Each structure stands twice: as C-alpha cells, then as structure tokens.
Amino acid sequence: MINPTRINLINTRRSIVRARKGHGILKKKREVLVLEFMKMIQQSTKDKQYLYELMHKAYKTVGIASTYVGTFELEELAIHMKEAKPISINVKNIMGVRVPEIGRAQEEQQVDYSLLSTNVSVDDIRVSFAGVISTMIEVAQREQGLRRLVIEIEKTKRRVNALDYVVIPRMRGQARYISMRLSEMDRDMFSALKHVKKKIAAAHEAESAQIN
C-alpha cells in the first residue's frame, strides 16, 4: 500500500489528471480509427465486387481469343510473356498506425506479339488482365490496411478499458486512502496536542498551588 503522505496525495491526484487526459485522447483515437475502418471496409467491399466483375470479363476475353487464334497459340504466347514488374510498397500513417500503400512500377508489361499475328482479341486479354491486376493491388492494399486498423483498434480499446476499470479506479482508491489516513493522523495529532496541553496546564496549576 502507498505511504500516506501529503506529497504522495498530491502526486496521485496529478497522476489521475494525466490518466484522464490520456483516456480522452485514446477515446478520440479509437473513434477516428473506427471511422477510417468503416470507410475502408465499404470501399473494400465495392472493390471486391468490381474485381469479381473484371475477372469475369477478363476470362471471357480469353474464351473469345481462343476461338479466334486457338488455345495452343494462347498458351504459347503466355509462356513467352515478360515477367510482371515488381510492386512497390510505401507506408502511410493513420493516427500512429502504419498502413501499407501498394503500387506497381511505372513501366508497364508489354506483350511480345512476334510469336503471334496481331489480333484485337489478344490485345483485349492484355487490357482486361491489366485492369484485374491494378484492382487486385488496391484490394490487397485495403485488406492489409484493415488488418492493421483492427489490431490497433483492439489495442486502443484495451488501453481505454484498462484506464476506465483498473488504472483510474485504483488511483482514486489510493487518493481516498491517503486522504482518510491523513485525516486520521490529523485527528490523532489534535487529540495528542490537547492531551499534552491539559498536562501542561495541570502541571502549572500544581506549581502554583505549591508556591501558594
């Protein structure tokens, strides 16, 4: 138990004030993170639906192209296509949460048509899947951001609850205990002083009586 001194009472009360300020800041942070999470999850849902539609259309273009140029020729072209360019990952900060930003290299992948006579249907495949990849990257970016936000929201929630139900109540209890003990000590001191005063007065009266 904390030592019941006036300096400890002052320090405990100051700690309560700081804890309440921190509690307010954490609650505001949690509210901002939840709002950002809701915005991101709505956009992510739309992006996933859009990605599904793009993939459906892209695979349709493959079916159409295979009708024009043949499945074997398409497979041969796919084997000799250049490798996809690497993605770039940056980080942005949302209320102290490091959220990834995923992008593609500026240089776009080019299809080598030397293996196959130019055909509009083949070009449609390239365009369709380029859109699929771009949207897929956006979905992945938001999914990673959502995971980071969920983790941070849970951490912030635990801290708020700890302050609400553990830290601040404990410090208030300590402040009450110190204040009560100081009041008891003051009363004991007052009683002791009264007792000493009575003894001194009695001693003076006894001296006076002896002199007389």
Secondary structure, 3 states (H helix, E strand, C coil): CCCCCHHHHHHHHHHHHHHHHHHHHHHHHHHHHHHHHHHHHHHHHHHHHHHHHHHHHHHHHHHHHHHHHCHHHHHHHHHCCCCCCCEEEEEEEECCEEEEEEEECCCCCCCCHHHCCCCHHHHHHHHHHHHHHHHHHHHHHHHHHHHHHHHHHHHHHHHHHHHHHHHHHHHHHHHHHHHHHHHHHHHHHHHHHHHHHHHHHHHHHHHHHHHC
